[in-house]
């Protein structure tokens, strides 16, 4: 048969507190003596007092912790203002010995930006109007931007755009184009990353319809001119 005495400390105190008056009614019937129950009562009382003391200390510790955090937060804010003043003085006077006198480290030299990184996750979405929207992932930190080169129908790649955004709409694709290829470079100054590539193959039916529409438009214009 398993023990019925709880393992938790609070539950243990409560267990014996509630059993004590029942056991005192007739101790001999359960094999106990009045002396044993007096000792039990003293121990329950001692445990109750120590629990109350612990709870009081816990509340005071929480209050002290909050007060300490408030004090150190105020110290941090005020100290940050002093540090800013010292650094401002050093910059204004152009005297780096100020940092030594104040026993604080001088600001680190700016880290040069690394090589530009290649864009990733490139998407090329042709629209019903014949334009193509490009989108990609990449960083613009450290002055990086993007350069787009474009090739029409396997012709030479020429500059199409340079921008810091991660999307671009190509609305100047010549009529009748069958194939467009893009190279997107990450760029910092004159340094280029390896290119990310995308291409779009236009449907022949759609392009044939565009050509026919253009011819009809040209004939109409010639008729009006005549």
C-alpha positions in Angstrom: 0.0 0.0 0.0 1.5 3.4 -1.0 2.0 6.1 1.5 -0.7 8.8 1.6 1.5 11.6 2.9 2.0 14.2 0.2 5.5 14.9 -1.1 5.1 18.7 -1.6 6.1 20.8 1.4 3.0 23.0 1.5 0.8 19.9 1.1 2.7 18.1 3.8 2.0 20.9 6.4 -1.6 21.0 5.4 -1.9 17.2 5.7 -0.7 17.1 9.3 -2.6 20.3 10.2 -5.9 18.7 9.2 -5.2 15.3 10.7 -4.0 16.6 14.1 -7.4 17.5 15.6 -8.9 14.2 14.4 -6.0 12.2 15.9 -6.3 14.1 19.2 -9.9 12.9 19.8 -8.7 9.4 20.8 -4.9 8.9 20.2 -4.8 5.4 21.8 -7.3 4.0 19.3 -4.8 4.7 16.5 -1.7 3.7 18.5 -0.5 7.2 19.2 0.2 9.1 22.5 -0.6 12.6 23.6 3.1 13.3 23.8 3.6 12.4 20.1 0.7 14.6 19.1 2.2 17.5 21.1 5.4 17.1 19.2 3.5 16.9 15.9 1.7 20.1 16.7 4.9 21.9 17.6 6.5 20.8 14.3 3.4 21.9 12.3 3.5 25.3 14.1 7.3 25.6 13.4 6.8 24.8 9.7 3.9 27.3 9.5 6.1 30.1 11.0 9.0 29.3 8.7 6.7 29.3 5.7 5.3 32.7 6.7 8.9 34.0 7.1 9.9 32.6 3.7 6.9 34.2 2.0 7.6 37.6 3.7 11.2 37.4 2.5 10.1 36.5 -0.9 7.8 39.5 -1.2 10.6 41.8 0.1 13.1 40.2 -2.3 10.8 40.9 -5.2 10.3 44.5 -4.1 14.0 45.0 -3.6 14.7 43.5 -7.1 12.2 45.8 -8.7 13.8 48.8 -6.9 17.3 47.7 -7.9 16.3 47.3 -11.5 14.7 50.8 -11.5 17.9 52.3 -10.0 20.2 50.6 -12.5 18.0 51.6 -15.4 18.2 55.2 -14.3 21.9 54.8 -14.0 22.2 53.3 -17.4 20.2 56.2 -19.0 22.2 58.9 -17.3 25.5 57.2 -17.9 24.7 56.8 -21.6 24.2 60.6 -21.8 27.6 61.1 -20.2 29.3 58.7 -22.6 27.7 60.6 -25.5 29.0 63.9 -24.1 32.5 62.5 -23.8 32.5 61.1 -27.3 31.1 64.4 -28.6 33.9 66.3 -26.9 36.5 64.0 -28.3 35.1 64.5 -31.9 34.7 68.3 -31.5 38.2 68.8 -30.2 39.7 66.0 -32.5 41.6 64.8 -29.4 41.5 61.0 -29.1 43.4 61.3 -25.8 40.0 62.2 -24.3 39.1 58.5 -24.5 42.2 57.5 -22.5 41.6 60.2 -19.9 38.0 59.0 -19.5 39.0 55.3 -19.5 36.7 54.4 -22.2 37.6 52.7 -25.6 37.5 54.9 -28.7 35.0 54.1 -31.3 36.0 51.3 -33.6 37.0 52.1 -37.1 34.1 51.4 -39.6 34.4 47.9 -41.0 34.7 48.1 -44.8 31.9 46.5 -46.7 32.6 43.1 -48.1 32.1 41.8 -51.6 28.6 42.3 -53.0 26.5 39.2 -52.7 24.5 37.5 -55.5 20.7 38.0 -55.4 18.7 34.8 -54.8 15.2 33.5 -55.3 14.8 35.4 -58.6 11.2 35.4 -60.1 10.3 36.6 -63.6 6.6 37.2 -64.1 5.3 38.2 -67.6 2.2 40.3 -67.6 -0.7 40.4 -70.1 0.6 43.8 -71.4 3.9 42.2 -72.5 5.9 43.7 -69.6 7.9 41.5 -67.2 8.2 42.0 -63.5 11.4 40.8 -61.8 11.7 40.2 -58.0 14.5 38.7 -56.0 16.0 38.4 -52.5 19.2 40.2 -51.4 20.7 42.7 -49.1 21.0 46.4 -49.5 23.2 46.9 -46.4 26.7 48.3 -46.8 25.7 50.3 -49.8 24.8 47.4 -51.9 22.5 47.9 -54.9 21.5 45.9 -57.9 22.3 46.2 -61.6 20.2 44.4 -64.2 21.5 43.5 -67.7 19.1 42.4 -70.4 19.4 40.3 -73.6 16.8 40.3 -76.3 16.5 37.1 -78.4 20.0 36.0 -77.5 21.5 39.3 -78.4 24.2 41.1 -76.4 23.5 41.9 -72.7 23.0 45.7 -72.2 22.4 47.7 -69.1 18.7 47.9 -68.2 18.5 49.3 -64.7 20.4 50.0 -61.5 18.4 50.3 -58.3 18.3 49.6 -54.5 14.9 48.0 -54.7 14.3 44.2 -55.0 11.8 44.4 -57.7 11.8 45.9 -61.2 9.2 46.1 -64.0 10.6 45.9 -67.6 8.0 47.7 -69.6 10.2 48.4 -72.7 10.4 45.0 -74.3 10.4 45.4 -78.1 7.3 44.2 -79.9 7.9 40.7 -81.4 10.4 39.6 -78.9 10.4 35.9 -78.4 13.0 35.4 -75.6 14.3 37.8 -72.9 17.2 36.9 -70.5 18.2 38.9 -67.4 21.3 39.0 -65.3 20.9 40.6 -61.9 24.1 41.6 -60.1 24.7 42.7 -56.5 26.9 45.7 -56.6 29.0 48.0 -54.3 30.7 50.8 -56.2 32.4 49.2 -59.2 32.5 45.7 -57.6 30.0 43.2 -59.0 28.8 39.8 -57.6 28.2 36.8 -59.7 24.9 37.2 -61.6 21.6 35.6 -60.8 19.7 34.8 -64.0 16.2 34.7 -65.2 14.5 34.3 -68.6 11.1 34.6 -70.1 9.9 32.8 -73.3 7.0 34.6 -74.8 4.3 32.5 -76.5 4.4 32.7 -80.3 0.6 33.1 -80.6 0.5 36.1 -78.3 3.4 37.7 -80.1 1.8 37.0 -83.5 -1.3 38.7 -82.3 0.7 41.7 -81.1 2.4 42.0 -84.5 -1.0 41.8 -86.3 -2.4 44.5 -84.0 0.6 46.7 -84.7 0.2 46.3 -88.4 -3.5 47.1 -88.3 -2.7 50.2 -86.2 -0.1 51.3 -88.8 -2.5 50.8 -91.7 -5.2 52.8 -89.8 -2.7 55.6 -89.2 -1.7 55.6 -92.9 -5.4 55.8 -94.0 -6.0 58.7 -91.7 -2.9 60.5 -93.1 -4.1 59.9 -96.7 
